[in-house]
Amino acid sequence: MAENERRRDNRLPVMLDIELRRGGWTTYSTEDVSRRGIFIRMATKCPVGQLLQMRLHLPGGDAPLEMMARVARRVSLDEALQGSRLPGVGLEFYCLSNRVVSDWEDFIRRVSRIAATLDHPSSCTVTRVLESTEEASADSLPAASKRQTAHNGQADRPNLIFRPYTMERMQRFLTNELLKNTFNLFLPYHIDNNSKVNLRVIHPRTDEEFVIEGFITQRKKGDYFIDFVNTGESIAPRFRAFMSTGSAHQQQESYQ
């Protein structure tokens, strides 16, 4: 893979408790985490593409982070025995609120700092340091207070993640959806009609994201459409630049 096509979201080894709703709630542990997803230890089958509700428990957190995730890949027991990974599934975040985005990115920065200080970071060592340092406990309350202030007066807007896996799919999104000013997606739970949302489009080569603001409408159960606030034609030049460069630096708007 070319250098500019490598993923920028580094996996960080850390163990967190995570609850998945598969009928009832079941608790698992993460093996590693990244900005937009996690890998969890799991021996049971979990089909790729399945959408799951989950709760992530952060050290020092008062309440779990609740979000939706999509099963992006599965490592079977046979594959794990042949390689160096544990059996489990990789989950990509699918729908999360502004508050959860902020809390999770704060946590990722904290884990990154800890991992950088260790010669041989592993999920066990990083977790021990995370739980034992004053940073893990001291950061949580002030940060939460700052985030509450930052979001005061704003709706805790849903962020919907769209990850086209090829440049061809990116081009189809531009032609068939962005320029037509609407995007169709499936959600296994309810969002109120006319709620303001962010559609975060992930570049398939760089993992950078391009954020588009819109309003969501349910046409029938589970079948939703996002109508973009700005017209596709006004967004298209910046999106084409994003496609060609893999960078969203030219995107000036802030959708927090």
N, C-alpha and C positions, 0 to 999 in steps of 0.2 A: 504494500500500500504506500502511495506517495506520502511525503511528509505532511503536505497540506490537507491530506484526507484523513489523518489520524484523529481519533477522538480527543477532545480537549478536556473532557470531564474525567479527571483521574479518579480511580477507585481508591478509597481510603479504608483501611482495615479497622473496623470497630464493631463491637457487639451491642446491639440494641434489642430490647423486647419489641416485638411487633405482633399485633393481632390482625388476623385476616378473617373476614366473614365469608365462610363457606358453609352455608346453612346456619350454624351457630358460629360464635367467635372462637378461634383457636390461636394460641400463642406460639410464635416461632422466634428465632434469633437471626439477626443479620450477620453475615460474614464480612461484607464490605458495603460501602455506601459511596454515592457520588452526588453531584449537584442535582441530577434529574432522575435518580433511581437508586435501587438497592439490590443486593443479592442476598437471599435468605436461604438458610439451611432447611431443606425439606426433602423427605424421602418419598412422599406420596406424589401421585401424578397430578399435574396442574397444566391444562392445555394452553399452548401458546395462543395469544389473542384474547384470552379470558379477561374480563374486567372485574376487579375485586375492590371492595371497600376495605380500608385498613386504618389502623391506629398505630402510630409510632410513638414510643415512649422515650423521651430524651432525659438524660441525667439532670436532675434539678428542676425538671419541668413540672408545673402544677397540673397540667392536663395534657393528654396525648394529642399529637397532631393528627387530625382526621383528614383523609383524602381518598381519592380513587387512584388505582394503578392498573396498568395493563401488563399481562405476562408477556415479556419480550423473548425469553428463551428459557430452555429447561436443560439442566444437566442431570441425566439419568444416573442411576447407581452404576450401571455398566460403564458409562462414559467417565464417571468419577474414578472408578477403579483403574481405568486405562490412562488417566491423566493425573493432574495434581490438584484438582478442585474437589470440593465436597459436593455431594448431590444437592440440588436445590433449584431455585428459579430466580431469574433476573426480572425485576419489576421496574417498569418505567412509569413515572408519575403521569397521570392522565387528567385529573381535575383537582385543583387545590386553590385555597383562598389566598388573598393578599397576605393575611396574617401568617398563614402556614408557609408561604414562600419566604417571607422575611425571617421567621423563626428557623426554618431549615437552612437557609443560606448563612445565617449567623452561626449555626451549629457546624456546618461544613468548614467555615473559616477557622473555627476553634479547633476542630479535629486536624485540619491541615497544619496549623501551627504546632500542635503536639507531635504529629507524625514527623515533622521536619526536624525535631530535636532528637529523635531516636535513631540509633545506628541501624537497627533491624526491626522496624515497626511491624507488629502483628496485631491481629484483632484483640488478643488477650492483653498485650502490653499497652496498646493505645487506650483500651477501655480502663485498665487499672490507673493509668496516669490521669485520664479524664475524670474518673470518679474520686481520685485522691487529691487533686490539686485544688487550691482555693479558687482558681479561675472558674472551674466548673460550677461551683456554688455561688461565687460572688457575681459572676456575669449574669446569672439567670434573672434575678429580680430587677436590677437596673435596666437590662436590655428589654425585658418584658414591659417595664414601665414606659420606656422610650417608644416602643412599638405601639403601645396603647395610645400614647399621645399622638404619634404619627398618623394613626388610623382614626383618631377621634373626628367625627363629623363625616367620615367616608363610609360608603358601603364596603363590606368585606367581599370584594368582587371575586367571582370565580375565575380562575385561570385554566383554560382548556389547552392541553398540549397536543399539537399536531406534528408528527414526525414523519415526513416523507423520506423513504429509505433510498431513493434514487433521484438523480437530477431530472430524469424524465417525469417523475411524479411531481417534482417542484414546478416543472414547466406546465403540466396539466393543471396544477393548482392555480397558477397565474392566469392561464387562458380560460379555463372552464369555471373557476370559482371566484378568484379575486376580481377579475375584470367584469364578472357578472354580479359582483357585490353581494354574494351569499355563499355560505359554507354549510354543508349538511353533515351531521354527526349523530351517533347513537349514544345515549346516556341511560344507564339502568336505574336512575333515580330522578327525582323531580327538581327542576329549577323553574322558578316563577317566570311566566311570560313577561317579556320586555325588561328582564334583568340585564344590567350592563355587565359584559364579560370581556376578558382579554383572550384572544386566540394567539398562542405562542407557537410560531412555526420554527421548527428546529432544522438547521441546515444539515443535510446528510453527510457532508464532508468535514465540517468543522465543529459541529455541535453548538455553534452560536445560534441565537434566537432573534426572530423578528416579531415584534408584538403588534397586533392589530386589534383595535377596539371595536366592539359591536354590541348589538342587542340580540338576545336569544328568544326564540319562539318555538313552542312545541306544536307540531302539526298533528301528530298522533302519538300514542304512548311510546315513549323512548326515542322518538324521531324528532330531532331538533334542527333548527336552522339558525345560523348567525347572520344577521344583516349588518354589514360594516358601517360604522359611523361616517368615515370618509369614503368617498367613491373609489372604486377600484382603479379608475384612471388616474386619480391623484396620488394613489399609493404606488402604482406600478413602477414608476422610474426608480424609486428607492428600493423596491423589492427586486427589480432586475439587477441593481447594483449589489444587493445582498446575495443574489444567486451567483453572480460572477466572482465576487471577492470572498464570500463566506463570512463577511464581517457586517455587523449591524451598526457600526459607528456613525454612519450617516443618518441613522434614525434619530431625529431630534425629540420626538414626543416622549413624554413620560406617562406611563399608564398605571402608576401605582396609586 
